[in-house]
């Protein structure tokens, strides 16, 4: 971020990266998958998370792994990340 600030003619000392946790990466990924239109059940599967869409009776009967959908979702997230960092 500091080098990007310098490239843009700014002062690198003005870049402040707040305290963050690894869990913030999961939250950011989940939020952005939703912004890309990825269905909630696919986002939950990417995160290996069980909640409303995969808990209870739905979770007992629906054993689908969403592999193709997860690949598509993660490729879209990859493209967005690349566009933000290039």
N, C-alpha and C positions, 0 to 999 in steps of 0.2 A: 504494500500500500504506500509505503514511503517513496519507493522508486517511481510509482505511478504518479504520485503527487509532484515529484520533481519533473517528470516528463511533461506534466501539464502546466509547468511554470510556477508551481506552488512551493510552499515551505514545508519540508518533510517533518520539521519539528511540530507542525500543527496537526499531524496525524496521531490520533489517539485510538487505540484498539482497546475497548473495554474488556473487563474480566469476562471470560466465557468458559463454558464447560463442553465436553464432548457431546453431551445430550443435546446441546443447542444445534449440532449438525443434523441430528435426527429430526428435530423440530423444524428446522429450515427446509430440509428435504421434503418432509411431509407437507408443509405449507405450500411449497412450490409445486409439488406434484398435483395438489388440488388446484392451484392456479392454472396449471396446464390442462385441466379438464380430466385428470385421471380419476376414475371412479374410486370411491372411498374403500371398497373391499380390496381393490388392487393396491392402494396405498398401504392399507393395513397389512396385506400380505408381504409387500416389500419390506415393511418394518418388522415382520414376524410378530405382529401385534394382534391380540384377540380382544375385540370389544363387541359392540352391538351387532355388527354385520356378520361376525363369525363366532359368536357365543351362543349358548343355549341350544335350542333345537336346530337352528340354521347351521351351527358349527358341527353338530352331530351328523347331519345328513349331507351337508355339502363338503365334500372332500377334495374339490377341485383346487389345484395349486396356483393357478393364474400365471404359469411360467411365461407364456407368450406375451400376455398383457404386462407382466412385470418388466420384461425385456424392452417392450415398446415404451413404457413409462420411463424407465431408466435411460434409454437412449434420448428421449425428449429432454430429460433433466440434464443430461450430459451436454446436449446442444445448447441449452439455455446457459449453463455454467460457462461453456466455451465462449459464448457471445458476450458474457459479462466480463470475462478476463482477458479477452483479446483487444 
